[in-house]
């Protein structure tokens, strides 16, 4: 009520928002939810100054970014926040470079000439990573003539970085980061940190099927079903621990045995929970009705077996990020015991939330999202 009287008093004297006292602006900013807090910095220079001194309320819901269809004349990306339902926000054109991974509001992007970089979707701040060729491997450094008579690295000639796997972690305040990637059918794998002058090989990443990154630890699921953890804090060597193997099975058959007959595509993801445990999530696209099937497995250390579970409790899986997040019933805009999914390579436009309790797909409620063409989508989880 005091704030209302204060505003009326200001209006009666013909003042504007820029003349609000700093403590009032600070109080208003402290009441705003995450997305509104970030918009508030654009009110005026006075608000921007105070905004820089404040800490937002933690974001509690995943956002969705939609990348434009190259065939469309409109090249801007769209950002969807489930808390705001029908509102979809247009952000400036991020270009045509593919998005490889994300962390918070940062995207890991790749241009056609091997340059990897991080870009913030809220303010377009950009961080260029050290060149891939810094790995000093002959494959990346030797120059040859391409079809147009220009010199190019062998990596470029082979289509790099057609990155098979990529993960990123970044501290929103210090801008410290870790990026790990594999290229060329998983024949080459390396990582870099802020301040590095070159990429460092990760032998343990070769032959991987999926990776997840949390707290500088790289969780790796291999094509042969084995699981490993590599500690990226070690500068001189990569500490590696091998864990119990996992195989995704549909009933009595594995996807390897049924994929061509019944399924169009399938994938197994490794997911790190809030507590630091990990899950295995299998997903398949049925050929008959183009419907999706998901299975979640936890490791039972008592019998050294992976067991299927249909309950994540008050958590939800963000499959793009390989993590779970808090999803209690009092948080608007996120569904507990669900999987947030943005499609497989053969079906990138299939974006939805899969409810493990009902085993049903929940499509996005926003008509403005479903009615617009897009080339790719990715779930984000902004943190600050």
C-alpha angles and dihedrals in degrees: 000000000000088000091053092052090047091053093047090050091052092048091050090057091049096247125146136219092274090065096058112120115258093245091055092049089048091051092050092048090050091059097050123100118240100271095044090047091060092047091052093070088071094061094091142310092277092055091045091054093051091040090062090059096051134082116222125229108267114268112243105183135065118247126211125223118199119202118214124258107251089222092062123085091222107080102179123118123235127224121204124194112191090210089067095044107191096028117100118180125212117221127193121280111280091193127240098294113124121249112236102180143337143217123188107320093337126102126201106222135183129206124206093262099060096265112143120194143165122235129186112227093208101052103007092238108166132209117190115213124219111275118271089233088068085084084082092217114147090237091062102035107041113097123218135170116268125211092275093053095255125130113252136164120258087246091061092046090054092052099258135198090041082142113207096191132009136169132178137192123188135174106230093214106036095030090225107155145180122202125185125184142168124207141191103025090323092298091126128038131171144151138210137194133203108289096022117135094203143017116264120219121246106203090181091063095062114111094018124155098193139358137197129189128211131155092352090304118121114211111203131195111195130210090246091058098256122130129215140179122214122193109220094190090084110093100191099039141006115247108220131190123189119216137192114299124249132205122188111225133183105212107306095341131070120225088251089067098043107027099102095042102045110008136058095200143349141186141185119215131191113222128193116214128219090260093051097257118123138229134198116227121195120195130182135181111221116227096211102059103003090243126145131242125195132188127187123202133193126196116245107208091191093070100013092240136126111239129194117243132189096193130076092168113215093348137094130205119236097198095190090059099037092231142103123231135197111276109170119164093255092064111092117218101028130084118220121228091022141121120231106213135181103186139270123271091268092049109030094154094062102101122167149119117260115210111214093197095057096024087226135127119244112203122210112276096216111098089196089064098045094046097054123083116237136171100217142355135206134188115232131191109205113204107180 
